[in-house]
Amino acid sequence: MSSQTRHRSKNLKMIIASAFLLTLSMYASAFSQTSENKVSASLHFQQTLIMQANNNFPSPYAGRNSFLSKEPPALSITSNFFLNVHLPDSFRITFNPELSGGKALSGALGIAGFPNGDAFRIGKPTPQLSSGELYLRKSFSISGTGSADDAASLRFILGKFSIVDFFDRNAYSNDARTQFMSWALMNNGAWDYPADTRGYIPGFVAEYLSPIFTLRVAATMQTSSANGPRFDPNVAKAHSFAIQGGYGYKLGRQPGKIRLLLYYNTGHFGNFNEATNNPIYNHNIILTRQYGRTKIGFGINFQQSLCKDAGVFARIGWDDGQNETWSYTEIDRTISAGVLTWPHICGRRHDTFGLAVAVDGLSNAHRAYLASGGYGFILGDGKLPHYGLESILETFYSFRVDKMLALTADYQFILNPAYNRDRGPVDVFGVRAHVTM
């Protein structure tokens, strides 16, 4: 069997498996059971297909982690069930199994703000089922008269979850399945948030929620290797803390929100300076790993409604960049901004247009390590003689076919991929199909 035939067979299996889940969801999504104990359940489904291709850009040299100049288009598929079981006394269990398959361009390597936001969920080309999220939530009403203006509550979450479901949220740039797809836009790229290969981590979150002020704190585990699938059992030496405060306000009659995020990671990390300057490590950061290494950083997240059909957003992020990137992506400084609008073109009220830019950079230690020939888990051209900020422009138009299906055309322009002025620029063209039930 030829490699092309095998590839088509894998895609066919993935589509059949996803179609089975979609069919099952059509029967199950209407399920709702209520008893005298007020137990109820709901089931929802999503499926996202992303096809991307890039131009044959200038590439005088390449390393093991370089984004490839010549390669065929890549297709990724993710499917999720979202099962919520509401129990007495404001308890809720969330279970989110995930089926994913396909591939990303260049194996999701070579661009810090990688253009496919679903790519990190893809483990193998053939469909793979994983448990995804499984957590328990408990809610308390703590004040107020019951009106929306002064109601406040506490929520506690325990289990395995995606921490970006609770932190760094933004109404206009947060979901690669419906909004911007670049890693540098869908989240704060400089937040090396704890996660396994598919984006999930065991931990605890506590939230204070009110119409004006929100406060969230989290403590989680870390993985045992960079971008790894297994969790480090040595919790005393490998963990992460995050705290975020949010303030809601109105500018004129339009709502806005600003959030400040602080985080602290520690684990079995490698050190850039040691890997670069000590010849016994031969520019291999893996050999320098030891417990006690840390990473600290902050993020500022801003959103502002302009009218009922448009809003703007911005993010700023920074981390100290002394030890290796462990979970998300190799960005140490970032600034991004953009606009999302529902333009009502030809009376189409539910279509969406987005335009945004992100500019990302590295710490001096991180930059020197890549220049010496070192490799991270995402970046590494074998050398970096001419460093430049990685700059990304992304624009998309999402065409709402009906309540369940949206089709999106997406374009991304990447200047200095992997911070390398010798390579690129890169044009990435994409189409996305997103189904929800």
PyMOL commands that set and color helices and strands:
alter all, ss='L'
color gray80, all
select helices_A, chain A and resi 3-28+88-90+105-108+119-121+163-165+183-186+272-277+279-281+285-288+345-347+364-371+417-419
alter helices_A, ss='H'
color red, helices_A
select strands_A, chain A and resi 40-54+74-87+91-102+128-143+152-161+201-209+213-221+239-251+254-269+290-307+310-319+333-341+352-361+390-400+405-415+426-436
alter strands_A, ss='S'
color yellow, strands_A
deselect
rebuild
show_as cartoon
